[in-house]
Amino acid sequence: MATELRELRPDEWDDWYGKLERAFGGTPEAPEERALWRDLGEPERCLTVRDAGEVVGTAGAFSFRMSLPGGAVVRVPGVTLVSVQPTHRRRGILRAMMRHQLADFRARREPLAVLTASEPAIYGRFGYGKASEAVSMTLDTPRLRVAVPDGADDVRLRLVDPEAGLADCEKVYEQLVAGRPGMLARQPGWERLPLLDPEADRDGAGPVLCVLAEVAGEVRGYARYAVKAAWNGGGPDGTVVLRDVEALDPVVYAALWRYLFGIDLTSRLTVRNRPADDPFLHLVDDVRRCRVVVRESLFVRLVEVGEALAARTYAAPLDVVLDVTDPFCPWNEGRWRLTGDAKGASCERTTDPACLALSVRELGAAYLGGFGLGALATAGRVRELRPGALREASVAFGTQLKPWLPHGF
């Protein structure tokens, strides 16, 4: 098979994106959604694979900035728009695109990459490790109570047009990014994503609404949601569909949840993406009635092991030699001495005896603190070679808050 892999030209975007839609089932996106992804797209970071001139493979990357343990916000490519046409599966096209991308990331001096997966089993063989989880919930609001701390009654709630409230919401969001690993600092244009609201995707709900939470005249939180009206034989039975909710302190956060629980004519609240350790789970009196579902979210790939491990900080002093395997990116293979603490870290090549042996995939899984090295060891995916090294590294890689990706890409 004679195929051509090259960078996408801007004038090819529409046809290229159409082939991506076809690979994902063929249903065209709403015009406003398609237009947003075209505006956000970076053709110079997109790949096209063609067979006799026809697009048979696509892959792209967004230029993000992501928070790491310790608060640093670093450049990171977000792998996206990946597809292979059903006529060309199992011919090495995906592998060729993944290899080309990782070489490009390395040339750009981007030490790690991230993605979300439509099929999680695909990307482990390319060195991506499952690094964070998210929860979705269906809340039985009439049978749940939200405990609010003192001061919640002083929070002023104000409904605003989502466009008019965008700047205030983004100001709150921006202040939260460094505090939780895995969050994306919004690059220009990405602030539009939370407002994307095609009528065809509402599933019977109304348009998105925005409520701002103020204390002493300062906006300190917000929630964006829609209401899906419904009635049954017993009366109103509507659903609050939560898009996002953020706050700068626990009092405002609790006040926003109390508001969402109290919206008239509704009896349930659906939540699609919250952190695995969301404080809301400690505000309700019966978690069983929240019907919590946990699923994987962000995958992390260390492109340059040394630079990536040195970019974050560590919860406890650490001095450990890692024996890393990475057949897909062999420049990472070998032994690395990682030393660090809460102030900084370094990671350099070494010939010293190894303390832990693991693949780059496990390093990706543990990188943001979402999964402990100790837990991975119990699954046989990390081997302890020096007694005590596993405990030392597990504690050091840990984080105060679990990593979370606030939106897809």
Secondary structure, 3 states (H helix, E strand, C coil): CCEEEEECCHHHHHHHHHHHHHHCCCCCCCHHHHHHHHHHCCHHHCEEEEECCEEEEEEEEEEEEEECCCCCEEEEEEEEEEEECHHHCCCCHHHHHHHHHHHHHHHCCCCEEEECCCCCCCHHHHCCEECCEEEEEEECHHHCCECCCCCHHHCEEEEECCCCCHHHHHHHHHHHHHHCCCCEECCCCHHHHHHCCCHHHCCCCCCCEEEEEEECCEEEEEEEEEEECCEECCEECEEEEEEEEEECCHHHHHHHHHHHHCCCCEEEEEEEEEECCCHHHHCECCHHHHCCEEEECCEEEECCHHHHHHHCCCCCCEEEEEEEECCCCHHHCEEEEEEEECCEEEEEECCCCCCEEEEHHHHHHHHCCCCCHHHHHHCCCEEECCCCHHHHHHHHHCCCCCCCCCCCC
